[in-house]
Amino acid sequence: MQTNDVKSPGQKFREALKTESPLQIVGAINANHALLAQQAVLHPSLEYNRLANTPVDEFMDLLVI
């Protein structure tokens, strides 16, 4: 019997953050910009994403990887 391990894009993103170093982010010019983008989205003090004004977890679930 197969198990359906359906993961949301946000779950895939969090797994990639744990396993990939540095994480390649589309649109980042270089590794430093990728790190800055990663920190901007995942910074624990940010309750809302600055761009979309949505909760960070909801924003990460919208990401397509």
CHARMM internal coordinates of N, CA and C (Angstrom, degrees):
IC EDIT
DIST 1 N 1 CA 1.4528
DIST 1 CA 1 C 1.5279
ANGL 1 N 1 CA 1 C 109.10
DIST 1 C 2 N 1.3193
ANGL 1 CA 1 C 2 N 116.67
DIHE 1 N 1 CA 1 C 2 N 132.84
DIST 2 N 2 CA 1.4520
ANGL 1 C 2 N 2 CA 120.85
DIHE 1 CA 1 C 2 N 2 CA -179.32
DIST 2 CA 2 C 1.5168
ANGL 2 N 2 CA 2 C 110.43
DIHE 1 C 2 N 2 CA 2 C -85.14
DIST 2 C 3 N 1.3159
ANGL 2 CA 2 C 3 N 114.59
DIHE 2 N 2 CA 2 C 3 N 143.40
DIST 3 N 3 CA 1.4577
ANGL 2 C 3 N 3 CA 118.63
DIHE 2 CA 2 C 3 N 3 CA 173.58
DIST 3 CA 3 C 1.5150
ANGL 3 N 3 CA 3 C 107.85
DIHE 2 C 3 N 3 CA 3 C -99.64
DIST 3 C 4 N 1.2939
ANGL 3 CA 3 C 4 N 115.86
DIHE 3 N 3 CA 3 C 4 N 137.64
DIST 4 N 4 CA 1.4627
ANGL 3 C 4 N 4 CA 121.02
DIHE 3 CA 3 C 4 N 4 CA 179.54
DIST 4 CA 4 C 1.5199
ANGL 4 N 4 CA 4 C 109.05
DIHE 3 C 4 N 4 CA 4 C -90.25
DIST 4 C 5 N 1.3194
ANGL 4 CA 4 C 5 N 115.83
DIHE 4 N 4 CA 4 C 5 N 96.22
DIST 5 N 5 CA 1.4539
ANGL 4 C 5 N 5 CA 121.06
DIHE 4 CA 4 C 5 N 5 CA 177.20
DIST 5 CA 5 C 1.5224
ANGL 5 N 5 CA 5 C 108.83
DIHE 4 C 5 N 5 CA 5 C -93.30
DIST 5 C 6 N 1.3091
ANGL 5 CA 5 C 6 N 115.29
DIHE 5 N 5 CA 5 C 6 N 67.76
DIST 6 N 6 CA 1.4570
ANGL 5 C 6 N 6 CA 120.53
DIHE 5 CA 5 C 6 N 6 CA -179.86
DIST 6 CA 6 C 1.5251
ANGL 6 N 6 CA 6 C 107.21
DIHE 5 C 6 N 6 CA 6 C -82.23
DIST 6 C 7 N 1.3219
ANGL 6 CA 6 C 7 N 115.04
DIHE 6 N 6 CA 6 C 7 N 121.66
DIST 7 N 7 CA 1.4573
ANGL 6 C 7 N 7 CA 120.26
DIHE 6 CA 6 C 7 N 7 CA -178.70
DIST 7 CA 7 C 1.5193
ANGL 7 N 7 CA 7 C 109.16
DIHE 6 C 7 N 7 CA 7 C -113.54
DIST 7 C 8 N 1.3162
ANGL 7 CA 7 C 8 N 114.64
DIHE 7 N 7 CA 7 C 8 N 141.03
DIST 8 N 8 CA 1.4599
ANGL 7 C 8 N 8 CA 119.08
DIHE 7 CA 7 C 8 N 8 CA 176.94
DIST 8 CA 8 C 1.5263
ANGL 8 N 8 CA 8 C 108.78
DIHE 7 C 8 N 8 CA 8 C -72.59
DIST 8 C 9 N 1.3219
ANGL 8 CA 8 C 9 N 117.22
DIHE 8 N 8 CA 8 C 9 N 159.96
DIST 9 N 9 CA 1.4658
ANGL 8 C 9 N 9 CA 119.24
DIHE 8 CA 8 C 9 N 9 CA 176.28
DIST 9 CA 9 C 1.5318
ANGL 9 N 9 CA 9 C 112.26
DIHE 8 C 9 N 9 CA 9 C -56.83
DIST 9 C 10 N 1.3307
ANGL 9 CA 9 C 10 N 116.41
DIHE 9 N 9 CA 9 C 10 N -35.01
DIST 10 N 10 CA 1.4657
ANGL 9 C 10 N 10 CA 119.85
DIHE 9 CA 9 C 10 N 10 CA 178.29
DIST 10 CA 10 C 1.5161
ANGL 10 N 10 CA 10 C 112.15
DIHE 9 C 10 N 10 CA 10 C -64.68
DIST 10 C 11 N 1.3381
ANGL 10 CA 10 C 11 N 116.72
DIHE 10 N 10 CA 10 C 11 N -40.30
DIST 11 N 11 CA 1.4626
ANGL 10 C 11 N 11 CA 120.31
DIHE 10 CA 10 C 11 N 11 CA 177.49
DIST 11 CA 11 C 1.5220
ANGL 11 N 11 CA 11 C 110.52
DIHE 10 C 11 N 11 CA 11 C -64.67
DIST 11 C 12 N 1.3257
ANGL 11 CA 11 C 12 N 116.74
DIHE 11 N 11 CA 11 C 12 N -41.08
DIST 12 N 12 CA 1.4673
ANGL 11 C 12 N 12 CA 120.53
DIHE 11 CA 11 C 12 N 12 CA 177.43
DIST 12 CA 12 C 1.5277
ANGL 12 N 12 CA 12 C 110.56
DIHE 11 C 12 N 12 CA 12 C -62.77
DIST 12 C 13 N 1.3321
ANGL 12 CA 12 C 13 N 116.30
DIHE 12 N 12 CA 12 C 13 N -39.99
DIST 13 N 13 CA 1.4597
ANGL 12 C 13 N 13 CA 121.14
DIHE 12 CA 12 C 13 N 13 CA 179.40
DIST 13 CA 13 C 1.5233
ANGL 13 N 13 CA 13 C 110.95
DIHE 12 C 13 N 13 CA 13 C -63.40
DIST 13 C 14 N 1.3398
ANGL 13 CA 13 C 14 N 117.02
DIHE 13 N 13 CA 13 C 14 N -45.93
DIST 14 N 14 CA 1.4694
ANGL 13 C 14 N 14 CA 120.49
DIHE 13 CA 13 C 14 N 14 CA 179.14
DIST 14 CA 14 C 1.5232
ANGL 14 N 14 CA 14 C 111.26
DIHE 13 C 14 N 14 CA 14 C -62.58
DIST 14 C 15 N 1.3412
ANGL 14 CA 14 C 15 N 117.82
DIHE 14 N 14 CA 14 C 15 N -38.68
DIST 15 N 15 CA 1.4645
ANGL 14 C 15 N 15 CA 121.02
DIHE 14 CA 14 C 15 N 15 CA 176.94
DIST 15 CA 15 C 1.5258
ANGL 15 N 15 CA 15 C 110.65
DIHE 14 C 15 N 15 CA 15 C -65.05
DIST 15 C 16 N 1.3322
ANGL 15 CA 15 C 16 N 116.33
DIHE 15 N 15 CA 15 C 16 N -41.12
DIST 16 N 16 CA 1.4643
ANGL 15 C 16 N 16 CA 119.89
DIHE 15 CA 15 C 16 N 16 CA 178.83
DIST 16 CA 16 C 1.5249
ANGL 16 N 16 CA 16 C 110.88
DIHE 15 C 16 N 16 CA 16 C -63.58
DIST 16 C 17 N 1.3381
ANGL 16 CA 16 C 17 N 117.01
DIHE 16 N 16 CA 16 C 17 N -37.04
DIST 17 N 17 CA 1.4600
ANGL 16 C 17 N 17 CA 120.29
DIHE 16 CA 16 C 17 N 17 CA 177.92
DIST 17 CA 17 C 1.5210
ANGL 17 N 17 CA 17 C 111.24
DIHE 16 C 17 N 17 CA 17 C -62.27
DIST 17 C 18 N 1.3309
ANGL 17 CA 17 C 18 N 116.13
DIHE 17 N 17 CA 17 C 18 N -35.44
DIST 18 N 18 CA 1.4663
ANGL 17 C 18 N 18 CA 120.22
DIHE 17 CA 17 C 18 N 18 CA -179.19
DIST 18 CA 18 C 1.5220
ANGL 18 N 18 CA 18 C 111.93
DIHE 17 C 18 N 18 CA 18 C -74.76
DIST 18 C 19 N 1.3368
ANGL 18 CA 18 C 19 N 117.47
DIHE 18 N 18 CA 18 C 19 N -35.28
DIST 19 N 19 CA 1.4603
ANGL 18 C 19 N 19 CA 120.27
DIHE 18 CA 18 C 19 N 19 CA -171.95
DIST 19 CA 19 C 1.5230
ANGL 19 N 19 CA 19 C 114.05
DIHE 18 C 19 N 19 CA 19 C -97.76
DIST 19 C 20 N 1.3167
ANGL 19 CA 19 C 20 N 118.45
DIHE 19 N 19 CA 19 C 20 N -29.36
DIST 20 N 20 CA 1.4678
ANGL 19 C 20 N 20 CA 121.77
DIHE 19 CA 19 C 20 N 20 CA -176.10
DIST 20 CA 20 C 1.5225
ANGL 20 N 20 CA 20 C 110.42
DIHE 19 C 20 N 20 CA 20 C -100.03
DIST 20 C 21 N 1.3195
ANGL 20 CA 20 C 21 N 116.18
DIHE 20 N 20 CA 20 C 21 N 131.35
DIST 21 N 21 CA 1.4552
ANGL 20 C 21 N 21 CA 119.68
DIHE 20 CA 20 C 21 N 21 CA 177.98
DIST 21 CA 21 C 1.5204
ANGL 21 N 21 CA 21 C 109.02
DIHE 20 C 21 N 21 CA 21 C -145.93
DIST 21 C 22 N 1.2993
ANGL 21 CA 21 C 22 N 120.49
DIHE 21 N 21 CA 21 C 22 N 113.35
DIST 22 N 22 CA 1.4610
ANGL 21 C 22 N 22 CA 126.09
DIHE 21 CA 21 C 22 N 22 CA -5.46
DIST 22 CA 22 C 1.5248
ANGL 22 N 22 CA 22 C 110.91
DIHE 21 C 22 N 22 CA 22 C -77.97
DIST 22 C 23 N 1.3054
ANGL 22 CA 22 C 23 N 116.26
DIHE 22 N 22 CA 22 C 23 N 152.19
DIST 23 N 23 CA 1.4587
ANGL 22 C 23 N 23 CA 121.91
DIHE 22 CA 22 C 23 N 23 CA 179.02
DIST 23 CA 23 C 1.5245
ANGL 23 N 23 CA 23 C 109.22
DIHE 22 C 23 N 23 CA 23 C -75.43
DIST 23 C 24 N 1.3318
ANGL 23 CA 23 C 24 N 116.45
DIHE 23 N 23 CA 23 C 24 N 129.50
DIST 24 N 24 CA 1.4635
ANGL 23 C 24 N 24 CA 120.61
DIHE 23 CA 23 C 24 N 24 CA 177.55
DIST 24 CA 24 C 1.5239
ANGL 24 N 24 CA 24 C 108.42
DIHE 23 C 24 N 24 CA 24 C -80.24
DIST 24 C 25 N 1.3192
ANGL 24 CA 24 C 25 N 116.62
DIHE 24 N 24 CA 24 C 25 N 123.29
DIST 25 N 25 CA 1.4576
ANGL 24 C 25 N 25 CA 122.40
DIHE 24 CA 24 C 25 N 25 CA -178.77
DIST 25 CA 25 C 1.5235
ANGL 25 N 25 CA 25 C 108.25
DIHE 24 C 25 N 25 CA 25 C -118.51
DIST 25 C 26 N 1.3256
ANGL 25 CA 25 C 26 N 116.53
DIHE 25 N 25 CA 25 C 26 N 125.37
DIST 26 N 26 CA 1.4603
ANGL 25 C 26 N 26 CA 121.41
DIHE 25 CA 25 C 26 N 26 CA 179.98
DIST 26 CA 26 C 1.5226
ANGL 26 N 26 CA 26 C 109.08
DIHE 25 C 26 N 26 CA 26 C -61.52
DIST 26 C 27 N 1.3132
ANGL 26 CA 26 C 27 N 115.73
DIHE 26 N 26 CA 26 C 27 N 132.93
DIST 27 N 27 CA 1.4543
ANGL 26 C 27 N 27 CA 120.83
DIHE 26 CA 26 C 27 N 27 CA 179.23
DIST 27 CA 27 C 1.5130
ANGL 27 N 27 CA 27 C 113.53
DIHE 26 C 27 N 27 CA 27 C 94.59
DIST 27 C 28 N 1.3324
ANGL 27 CA 27 C 28 N 117.52
DIHE 27 N 27 CA 27 C 28 N -10.51
DIST 28 N 28 CA 1.4576
ANGL 27 C 28 N 28 CA 120.40
DIHE 27 CA 27 C 28 N 28 CA 176.90
DIST 28 CA 28 C 1.5275
ANGL 28 N 28 CA 28 C 108.36
DIHE 27 C 28 N 28 CA 28 C -82.95
DIST 28 C 29 N 1.3122
ANGL 28 CA 28 C 29 N 116.44
DIHE 28 N 28 CA 28 C 29 N 129.69
DIST 29 N 29 CA 1.4613
ANGL 28 C 29 N 29 CA 121.55
DIHE 28 CA 28 C 29 N 29 CA -175.69
DIST 29 CA 29 C 1.5246
ANGL 29 N 29 CA 29 C 111.36
DIHE 28 C 29 N 29 CA 29 C -67.93
DIST 29 C 30 N 1.3166
ANGL 29 CA 29 C 30 N 116.71
DIHE 29 N 29 CA 29 C 30 N -40.78
DIST 30 N 30 CA 1.4601
ANGL 29 C 30 N 30 CA 120.49
DIHE 29 CA 29 C 30 N 30 CA 179.96
DIST 30 CA 30 C 1.5293
ANGL 30 N 30 CA 30 C 109.08
DIHE 29 C 30 N 30 CA 30 C -148.91
DIST 30 C 31 N 1.3176
ANGL 30 CA 30 C 31 N 116.46
DIHE 30 N 30 CA 30 C 31 N -179.12
DIST 31 N 31 CA 1.4660
ANGL 30 C 31 N 31 CA 120.49
DIHE 30 CA 30 C 31 N 31 CA -176.05
DIST 31 CA 31 C 1.5234
ANGL 31 N 31 CA 31 C 111.78
DIHE 30 C 31 N 31 CA 31 C -61.50
DIST 31 C 32 N 1.3240
ANGL 31 CA 31 C 32 N 117.61
DIHE 31 N 31 CA 31 C 32 N -36.30
DIST 32 N 32 CA 1.4612
ANGL 31 C 32 N 32 CA 120.06
DIHE 31 CA 31 C 32 N 32 CA 179.65
DIST 32 CA 32 C 1.5256
ANGL 32 N 32 CA 32 C 110.94
DIHE 31 C 32 N 32 CA 32 C -63.98
DIST 32 C 33 N 1.3258
ANGL 32 CA 32 C 33 N 117.84
DIHE 32 N 32 CA 32 C 33 N -42.83
DIST 33 N 33 CA 1.4667
ANGL 32 C 33 N 33 CA 120.74
DIHE 32 CA 32 C 33 N 33 CA 178.06
DIST 33 CA 33 C 1.5240
ANGL 33 N 33 CA 33 C 110.90
DIHE 32 C 33 N 33 CA 33 C -65.89
DIST 33 C 34 N 1.3270
ANGL 33 CA 33 C 34 N 117.22
DIHE 33 N 33 CA 33 C 34 N -34.72
DIST 34 N 34 CA 1.4629
ANGL 33 C 34 N 34 CA 120.32
DIHE 33 CA 33 C 34 N 34 CA 176.50
DIST 34 CA 34 C 1.5201
ANGL 34 N 34 CA 34 C 110.21
DIHE 33 C 34 N 34 CA 34 C -63.39
DIST 34 C 35 N 1.3321
ANGL 34 CA 34 C 35 N 117.05
DIHE 34 N 34 CA 34 C 35 N -42.63
DIST 35 N 35 CA 1.4659
ANGL 34 C 35 N 35 CA 120.49
DIHE 34 CA 34 C 35 N 35 CA 178.28
DIST 35 CA 35 C 1.5237
ANGL 35 N 35 CA 35 C 111.03
DIHE 34 C 35 N 35 CA 35 C -64.37
DIST 35 C 36 N 1.3244
ANGL 35 CA 35 C 36 N 117.26
DIHE 35 N 35 CA 35 C 36 N -40.27
DIST 36 N 36 CA 1.4621
ANGL 35 C 36 N 36 CA 120.32
DIHE 35 CA 35 C 36 N 36 CA 177.69
DIST 36 CA 36 C 1.5265
ANGL 36 N 36 CA 36 C 111.47
DIHE 35 C 36 N 36 CA 36 C -63.67
DIST 36 C 37 N 1.3314
ANGL 36 CA 36 C 37 N 116.90
DIHE 36 N 36 CA 36 C 37 N -41.86
DIST 37 N 37 CA 1.4645
ANGL 36 C 37 N 37 CA 120.47
DIHE 36 CA 36 C 37 N 37 CA 178.22
DIST 37 CA 37 C 1.5195
ANGL 37 N 37 CA 37 C 110.57
DIHE 36 C 37 N 37 CA 37 C -64.35
DIST 37 C 38 N 1.3239
ANGL 37 CA 37 C 38 N 116.47
DIHE 37 N 37 CA 37 C 38 N -42.07
DIST 38 N 38 CA 1.4656
ANGL 37 C 38 N 38 CA 121.27
DIHE 37 CA 37 C 38 N 38 CA 179.27
DIST 38 CA 38 C 1.5255
ANGL 38 N 38 CA 38 C 110.07
DIHE 37 C 38 N 38 CA 38 C -61.14
DIST 38 C 39 N 1.3253
ANGL 38 CA 38 C 39 N 117.55
DIHE 38 N 38 CA 38 C 39 N -44.78
DIST 39 N 39 CA 1.4608
ANGL 38 C 39 N 39 CA 121.34
DIHE 38 CA 38 C 39 N 39 CA -179.27
DIST 39 CA 39 C 1.5237
ANGL 39 N 39 CA 39 C 111.41
DIHE 38 C 39 N 39 CA 39 C -67.98
DIST 39 C 40 N 1.3249
ANGL 39 CA 39 C 40 N 117.64
DIHE 39 N 39 CA 39 C 40 N -36.25
DIST 40 N 40 CA 1.4605
ANGL 39 C 40 N 40 CA 120.97
DIHE 39 CA 39 C 40 N 40 CA -179.38
DIST 40 CA 40 C 1.5199
ANGL 40 N 40 CA 40 C 111.35
DIHE 39 C 40 N 40 CA 40 C -65.12
DIST 40 C 41 N 1.3226
ANGL 40 CA 40 C 41 N 117.54
DIHE 40 N 40 CA 40 C 41 N -38.20
DIST 41 N 41 CA 1.4643
ANGL 40 C 41 N 41 CA 121.38
DIHE 40 CA 40 C 41 N 41 CA -178.48
DIST 41 CA 41 C 1.5168
ANGL 41 N 41 CA 41 C 111.16
DIHE 40 C 41 N 41 CA 41 C -78.21
DIST 41 C 42 N 1.3213
ANGL 41 CA 41 C 42 N 117.53
DIHE 41 N 41 CA 41 C 42 N -37.23
DIST 42 N 42 CA 1.4601
ANGL 41 C 42 N 42 CA 120.64
DIHE 41 CA 41 C 42 N 42 CA -169.98
DIST 42 CA 42 C 1.5177
ANGL 42 N 42 CA 42 C 114.97
DIHE 41 C 42 N 42 CA 42 C -105.04
DIST 42 C 43 N 1.3191
ANGL 42 CA 42 C 43 N 118.49
DIHE 42 N 42 CA 42 C 43 N 4.83
DIST 43 N 43 CA 1.4595
ANGL 42 C 43 N 43 CA 119.53
DIHE 42 CA 42 C 43 N 43 CA -177.27
DIST 43 CA 43 C 1.5255
ANGL 43 N 43 CA 43 C 109.57
DIHE 42 C 43 N 43 CA 43 C -60.49
DIST 43 C 44 N 1.3518
ANGL 43 CA 43 C 44 N 117.63
DIHE 43 N 43 CA 43 C 44 N 127.47
DIST 44 N 44 CA 1.4729
ANGL 43 C 44 N 44 CA 120.43
DIHE 43 CA 43 C 44 N 44 CA -174.04
DIST 44 CA 44 C 1.5224
ANGL 44 N 44 CA 44 C 114.22
DIHE 43 C 44 N 44 CA 44 C -63.85
DIST 44 C 45 N 1.3263
ANGL 44 CA 44 C 45 N 118.45
DIHE 44 N 44 CA 44 C 45 N -22.64
DIST 45 N 45 CA 1.4610
ANGL 44 C 45 N 45 CA 119.09
DIHE 44 CA 44 C 45 N 45 CA -178.71
DIST 45 CA 45 C 1.5241
ANGL 45 N 45 CA 45 C 112.52
DIHE 44 C 45 N 45 CA 45 C -81.11
DIST 45 C 46 N 1.3372
ANGL 45 CA 45 C 46 N 117.17
DIHE 45 N 45 CA 45 C 46 N -9.47
DIST 46 N 46 CA 1.4624
ANGL 45 C 46 N 46 CA 119.83
DIHE 45 CA 45 C 46 N 46 CA 179.97
DIST 46 CA 46 C 1.5209
ANGL 46 N 46 CA 46 C 109.99
DIHE 45 C 46 N 46 CA 46 C -89.40
DIST 46 C 47 N 1.3068
ANGL 46 CA 46 C 47 N 116.10
DIHE 46 N 46 CA 46 C 47 N 112.11
DIST 47 N 47 CA 1.4619
ANGL 46 C 47 N 47 CA 119.23
DIHE 46 CA 46 C 47 N 47 CA 177.00
DIST 47 CA 47 C 1.5223
ANGL 47 N 47 CA 47 C 110.04
DIHE 46 C 47 N 47 CA 47 C -77.93
DIST 47 C 48 N 1.3085
ANGL 47 CA 47 C 48 N 116.53
DIHE 47 N 47 CA 47 C 48 N -34.49
DIST 48 N 48 CA 1.4560
ANGL 47 C 48 N 48 CA 121.06
DIHE 47 CA 47 C 48 N 48 CA -178.64
DIST 48 CA 48 C 1.5219
ANGL 48 N 48 CA 48 C 109.78
DIHE 47 C 48 N 48 CA 48 C -124.15
DIST 48 C 49 N 1.2978
ANGL 48 CA 48 C 49 N 114.79
DIHE 48 N 48 CA 48 C 49 N 146.10
DIST 49 N 49 CA 1.4570
ANGL 48 C 49 N 49 CA 120.04
DIHE 48 CA 48 C 49 N 49 CA 174.52
DIST 49 CA 49 C 1.5176
ANGL 49 N 49 CA 49 C 107.82
DIHE 48 C 49 N 49 CA 49 C -68.81
DIST 49 C 50 N 1.3121
ANGL 49 CA 49 C 50 N 116.48
DIHE 49 N 49 CA 49 C 50 N 133.57
DIST 50 N 50 CA 1.4712
ANGL 49 C 50 N 50 CA 120.30
DIHE 49 CA 49 C 50 N 50 CA -174.99
DIST 50 CA 50 C 1.5280
ANGL 50 N 50 CA 50 C 112.85
DIHE 49 C 50 N 50 CA 50 C -66.35
DIST 50 C 51 N 1.3177
ANGL 50 CA 50 C 51 N 117.13
DIHE 50 N 50 CA 50 C 51 N -32.81
DIST 51 N 51 CA 1.4643
ANGL 50 C 51 N 51 CA 119.69
DIHE 50 CA 50 C 51 N 51 CA -175.06
DIST 51 CA 51 C 1.5210
ANGL 51 N 51 CA 51 C 112.37
DIHE 50 C 51 N 51 CA 51 C -79.40
DIST 51 C 52 N 1.3175
ANGL 51 CA 51 C 52 N 116.67
DIHE 51 N 51 CA 51 C 52 N -48.63
DIST 52 N 52 CA 1.4582
ANGL 51 C 52 N 52 CA 120.37
DIHE 51 CA 51 C 52 N 52 CA -172.47
DIST 52 CA 52 C 1.5181
ANGL 52 N 52 CA 52 C 112.86
DIHE 51 C 52 N 52 CA 52 C -98.47
DIST 52 C 53 N 1.3377
ANGL 52 CA 52 C 53 N 117.13
DIHE 52 N 52 CA 52 C 53 N -11.59
DIST 53 N 53 CA 1.4590
ANGL 52 C 53 N 53 CA 122.28
DIHE 52 CA 52 C 53 N 53 CA -177.61
DIST 53 CA 53 C 1.5244
ANGL 53 N 53 CA 53 C 111.41
DIHE 52 C 53 N 53 CA 53 C 58.27
DIST 53 C 54 N 1.3403
ANGL 53 CA 53 C 54 N 115.76
DIHE 53 N 53 CA 53 C 54 N 39.66
DIST 54 N 54 CA 1.4541
ANGL 53 C 54 N 54 CA 121.67
DIHE 53 CA 53 C 54 N 54 CA 177.23
DIST 54 CA 54 C 1.5175
ANGL 54 N 54 CA 54 C 108.63
DIHE 53 C 54 N 54 CA 54 C -120.94
DIST 54 C 55 N 1.3297
ANGL 54 CA 54 C 55 N 118.47
DIHE 54 N 54 CA 54 C 55 N 156.60
DIST 55 N 55 CA 1.4573
ANGL 54 C 55 N 55 CA 119.40
DIHE 54 CA 54 C 55 N 55 CA 176.51
DIST 55 CA 55 C 1.5290
ANGL 55 N 55 CA 55 C 110.40
DIHE 54 C 55 N 55 CA 55 C -56.68
DIST 55 C 56 N 1.3157
ANGL 55 CA 55 C 56 N 116.65
DIHE 55 N 55 CA 55 C 56 N 143.64
DIST 56 N 56 CA 1.4590
ANGL 55 C 56 N 56 CA 121.85
DIHE 55 CA 55 C 56 N 56 CA -174.79
DIST 56 CA 56 C 1.5235
ANGL 56 N 56 CA 56 C 111.55
DIHE 55 C 56 N 56 CA 56 C -58.22
DIST 56 C 57 N 1.3312
ANGL 56 CA 56 C 57 N 119.14
DIHE 56 N 56 CA 56 C 57 N -43.74
DIST 57 N 57 CA 1.4620
ANGL 56 C 57 N 57 CA 120.63
DIHE 56 CA 56 C 57 N 57 CA 179.84
DIST 57 CA 57 C 1.5229
ANGL 57 N 57 CA 57 C 111.09
DIHE 56 C 57 N 57 CA 57 C -61.19
DIST 57 C 58 N 1.3232
ANGL 57 CA 57 C 58 N 116.70
DIHE 57 N 57 CA 57 C 58 N -40.68
DIST 58 N 58 CA 1.4618
ANGL 57 C 58 N 58 CA 120.40
DIHE 57 CA 57 C 58 N 58 CA 178.40
DIST 58 CA 58 C 1.5260
ANGL 58 N 58 CA 58 C 110.17
DIHE 57 C 58 N 58 CA 58 C -65.34
DIST 58 C 59 N 1.3385
ANGL 58 CA 58 C 59 N 116.79
DIHE 58 N 58 CA 58 C 59 N -39.95
DIST 59 N 59 CA 1.4604
ANGL 58 C 59 N 59 CA 121.24
DIHE 58 CA 58 C 59 N 59 CA 178.03
DIST 59 CA 59 C 1.5234
ANGL 59 N 59 CA 59 C 110.38
DIHE 58 C 59 N 59 CA 59 C -62.12
DIST 59 C 60 N 1.3293
ANGL 59 CA 59 C 60 N 118.29
DIHE 59 N 59 CA 59 C 60 N -44.01
DIST 60 N 60 CA 1.4573
ANGL 59 C 60 N 60 CA 121.26
DIHE 59 CA 59 C 60 N 60 CA -178.68
DIST 60 CA 60 C 1.5199
ANGL 60 N 60 CA 60 C 110.96
DIHE 59 C 60 N 60 CA 60 C -66.73
DIST 60 C 61 N 1.3268
ANGL 60 CA 60 C 61 N 118.16
DIHE 60 N 60 CA 60 C 61 N -31.89
DIST 61 N 61 CA 1.4584
ANGL 60 C 61 N 61 CA 120.53
DIHE 60 CA 60 C 61 N 61 CA 177.38
DIST 61 CA 61 C 1.5286
ANGL 61 N 61 CA 61 C 111.61
DIHE 60 C 61 N 61 CA 61 C -68.39
DIST 61 C 62 N 1.3194
ANGL 61 CA 61 C 62 N 117.27
DIHE 61 N 61 CA 61 C 62 N -21.03
DIST 62 N 62 CA 1.4578
ANGL 61 C 62 N 62 CA 120.90
DIHE 61 CA 61 C 62 N 62 CA 178.92
DIST 62 CA 62 C 1.5228
ANGL 62 N 62 CA 62 C 112.38
DIHE 61 C 62 N 62 CA 62 C -83.65
DIST 62 C 63 N 1.3305
ANGL 62 CA 62 C 63 N 117.02
DIHE 62 N 62 CA 62 C 63 N -16.53
DIST 63 N 63 CA 1.4649
ANGL 62 C 63 N 63 CA 120.19
DIHE 62 CA 62 C 63 N 63 CA -178.30
DIST 63 CA 63 C 1.5160
ANGL 63 N 63 CA 63 C 110.84
DIHE 62 C 63 N 63 CA 63 C -67.37
DIST 63 C 64 N 1.2921
ANGL 63 CA 63 C 64 N 116.26
DIHE 63 N 63 CA 63 C 64 N 140.11
DIST 64 N 64 CA 1.4612
ANGL 63 C 64 N 64 CA 121.91
DIHE 63 CA 63 C 64 N 64 CA 177.11
DIST 64 CA 64 C 1.5155
ANGL 64 N 64 CA 64 C 107.75
DIHE 63 C 64 N 64 CA 64 C -107.90
DIST 64 C 65 N 1.3222
ANGL 64 CA 64 C 65 N 115.35
DIHE 64 N 64 CA 64 C 65 N 126.26
DIST 65 N 65 CA 1.4707
ANGL 64 C 65 N 65 CA 119.79
DIHE 64 CA 64 C 65 N 65 CA -179.45
DIST 65 CA 65 C 1.5042
ANGL 65 N 65 CA 65 C 108.72
DIHE 64 C 65 N 65 CA 65 C -115.53
END
COOR INIT
IC SEED 1 N 1 CA 1 C
IC BUILD
